[in-house]
Structures are given as C-alpha cells and as structure tokens.
Amino acid sequence: MSTEPRLSVVIPAYNEEFRIGKTLELISKYLEQQPYTWEIIVVDDCSSDRTAQRVQDFSSAGVR
C-alpha cells in the first residue's frame, strides 16, 4: 500500500484561532473513516492571532 496520500484537503486560514481546532477535528474524524490515505494542509495567510500555533498543537497531538 502506498504511503502517498490519495486525498489532500487544503484549508486556507486567516485569523481562525477560535475555529480551526474544531474544523480540523471534524475533518479528520470524517477522513479517519475512509479507506484511503489522506492529508490535511492548512495554509495560514499571515494571521495575527494564534492560528498557526493551534494548527501545530493539533498536529503534535497525533490525532489521526
């Protein structure tokens, strides 16, 4: 089986500190039920809040 993701979900983000966690949680929960490999890519457009930190925290938590 290939380790390359079959699906890439790209999420553009700007000042989403208070919403990005729930968004990532819901999307990953759905994708975990799918029979194919996937990845989530968050593109942070120079947010002035803690959006990037929230995404890093989610990623570091090992949620998959």
MARPAKE-167923 format. One line per 3 residues: for each residue z, y, x of N, C-alpha, C, O. Coordinates in Angstrom, 3 decimals, decimal comma, padded with zeros to 6 digits. Layout:
% residues N
Z:Y:X:Z:Y:X:Z:Y:X:Z:Y:X; ...
This chain:
% residues 64
000,000:-001,176:000,844:000,000:000,000:000,000:000,000:001,244:000,892:000,707:001,295:001,899; -000,782:002,224:000,521:-000,907:003,458:001,277:000,327:004,333:001,101:000,904:004,404:000,016; 000,723:004,995:002,181:001,838:005,934:002,086:001,340:007,338:001,766:002,139:008,240:001,513
000,032:007,523:001,775:-000,549:008,807:001,393:-000,296:009,043:-000,094:-000,477:008,127:-000,896; 000,114:010,239:-000,477:000,333:010,493:-001,906:-000,979:010,463:-002,684:-001,995:011,004:-002,247; -000,931:009,835:-003,818:-002,100:009,805:-004,697:-002,181:011,093:-005,510:-003,266:011,533:-005,889
-001,034:011,682:-005,770:-000,968:012,898:-006,563:-000,137:013,944:-005,837:000,953:013,652:-005,346; -000,657:015,158:-005,773:000,085:016,293:-005,230:000,293:017,300:-006,356:-000,665:017,754:-006,982; 001,549:017,642:-006,605:001,881:018,651:-007,602:002,251:019,915:-006,825:003,209:019,916:-006,052
001,495:020,981:-007,030:001,727:022,234:-006,327:002,376:023,227:-007,289:001,840:023,507:-008,362; 003,521:023,748:-006,899:004,265:024,687:-007,734:004,318:026,033:-007,016:004,993:026,157:-005,994; 003,619:027,041:-007,533:003,764:028,374:-006,961:005,098:028,966:-007,423:005,477:028,815:-008,584
005,804:029,636:-006,516:007,124:030,160:-006,874:007,326:031,553:-006,299:006,950:031,835:-005,161; 007,923:032,413:-007,103:008,325:033,738:-006,650:009,605:034,108:-007,389:009,601:034,265:-008,610; 010,678:034,243:-006,660:011,993:034,574:-007,223:012,379:033,629:-008,366:012,661:034,060:-009,484
012,382:032,351:-008,057:012,703:031,308:-009,039:014,040:030,629:-008,740:014,263:029,489:-009,148; 014,906:031,311:-008,047:016,185:030,734:-007,620:016,930:030,011:-008,742:017,492:028,939:-008,520; 016,938:030,575:-009,916:017,737:030,015:-011,009:016,975:029,000:-011,861:017,570:028,366:-012,732
015,670:028,833:-011,627:014,890:027,888:-012,419:014,300:026,750:-011,619:014,026:025,692:-012,184; 014,093:026,926:-010,323:013,346:025,950:-009,540:014,047:024,590:-009,463:013,379:023,556:-009,442; 015,362:024,578:-009,420:016,086:023,305:-009,345:015,815:022,414:-010,542:015,511:021,231:-010,390
015,924:022,984:-011,730:015,681:022,214:-012,957:014,222:021,780:-013,033:013,923:020,662:-013,453; 013,315:022,665:-012,626:011,891:022,334:-012,622:011,623:021,145:-011,714:010,942:020,200:-012,112; 012,150:021,186:-010,505:011,947:020,082:-009,562:012,579:018,790:-010,079:012,017:017,706:-009,923
013,728:018,918:-010,683:014,406:017,749:-011,241:013,562:017,084:-012,336:013,375:015,867:-012,326; 013,064:017,872:-013,261:012,272:017,326:-014,365:010,964:016,708:-013,884:010,577:015,629:-014,335; 010,294:017,385:-012,980:009,017:016,864:-012,475:009,240:015,583:-011,681:008,514:014,606:-011,868
010,226:015,574:-010,804:010,449:014,369:-010,007:010,923:013,201:-010,865:010,562:012,053:-010,606; 011,728:013,489:-011,881:012,174:012,421:-012,789:010,973:011,758:-013,478:010,920:010,535:-013,608; 010,020:012,574:-013,913:008,806:012,036:-014,531:007,995:011,233:-013,512:007,567:010,112:-013,790
007,791:011,811:-012,345:006,948:011,155:-011,343:007,544:009,843:-010,835:006,809:008,919:-010,487; 008,854:009,763:-010,793:009,510:008,525:-010,362:009,162:007,344:-011,266:009,248:006,191:-010,843; 008,780:007,619:-012,479:008,429:006,564:-013,433:006,974:006,113:-013,307:006,561:005,162:-013,972
006,203:006,783:-012,467:004,784:006,490:-012,344:004,541:005,430:-011,262:005,309:005,327:-010,306; 003,475:004,651:-011,417:003,217:003,555:-010,475:002,464:003,982:-009,208:002,029:003,126:-008,438; 002,306:005,264:-008,988:001,545:005,733:-007,836:002,413:006,633:-006,950:003,471:007,111:-007,361
001,936:006,843:-005,739:002,654:007,712:-004,818:002,362:009,173:-005,145:001,307:009,499:-005,690; 003,300:010,039:-004,810:003,168:011,444:-005,176:003,957:012,317:-004,209:004,768:011,838:-003,417; 003,690:013,604:-004,305:004,443:014,597:-003,554:004,517:015,866:-004,379:003,651:016,130:-005,213
005,553:016,647:-004,141:005,688:017,951:-004,773:005,671:018,984:-003,652:006,432:018,889:-002,689; 004,799:019,964:-003,792:004,683:021,041:-002,816:005,042:022,342:-003,520:004,429:022,703:-004,524; 006,032:023,039:-002,992:006,410:024,341:-003,541:005,904:025,412:-002,581:006,210:025,395:-001,389
005,130:026,337:-003,120:004,600:027,444:-002,336:005,386:028,693:-002,721:005,225:029,233:-003,816; 006,235:029,139:-001,804:007,091:030,302:-002,050:006,385:031,547:-001,526:006,106:031,653:-000,332; 006,099:032,481:-002,415:005,358:033,692:-002,073:006,308:034,822:-001,676:006,373:035,857:-002,340
007,039:034,608:-000,586:007,956:035,622:-000,029:009,008:036,091:-001,030:009,229:037,291:-001,190; 009,641:035,161:-001,687:010,703:035,513:-002,636:011,805:036,305:-001,952:012,095:036,093:-000,775; 012,416:037,216:-002,696:013,521:037,999:-002,152:014,879:037,400:-002,539:015,926:037,948:-002,192
014,853:036,283:-003,253:016,098:035,612:-003,617:016,214:034,311:-002,814:015,598:034,184:-001,755; 016,976:033,374:-003,294:017,223:032,121:-002,567:016,336:030,967:-003,032:016,748:029,808:-002,978; 015,145:031,270:-003,478:014,233:030,219:-003,932:013,998:029,180:-002,838:014,141:027,982:-003,081
013,640:029,627:-001,646:013,351:028,696:-000,547:014,558:027,822:-000,232:014,404:026,628:000,026; 015,754:028,400:-000,250:016,966:027,625:000,030:017,208:026,577:-001,043:017,599:025,453:-000,729; 016,983:026,924:-002,293:017,159:025,962:-003,390:016,197:024,779:-003,243:016,573:023,631:-003,480
014,957:025,070:-002,851:013,970:024,006:-002,653:014,401:023,122:-001,481:014,330:021,897:-001,578; 014,840:023,716:-000,394:015,321:022,952:000,752:016,514:022,081:000,369:016,586:020,918:000,766; 017,437:022,632:-000,390:018,596:021,872:-000,839:018,162:020,669:-001,671:018,693:019,572:-001,498
017,219:020,863:-002,556:016,730:019,776:-003,401:016,088:018,701:-002,538:016,334:017,510:-002,727; 015,267:019,128:-001,596:014,573:018,204:-000,713:015,571:017,424:000,164:015,424:016,218:000,363; 016,563:018,117:000,670:017,558:017,488:001,540:018,455:016,494:000,799:019,014:015,573:001,396
018,577:016,697:-000,492:019,425:015,814:-001,300:018,849:014,409:-001,410:019,528:013,486:-001,860; 017,590:014,250:-000,995:016,977:012,929:-001,020:016,627:012,451:-002,404:016,557:011,245:-002,642; 016,407:013,363:-003,317:016,046:012,987:-004,685:014,637:012,446:-004,675:013,695:013,143:-004,296
014,493:011,207:-005,093:013,179:010,559:-005,176:013,270:009,454:-006,180:012,284:008,759:-006,425
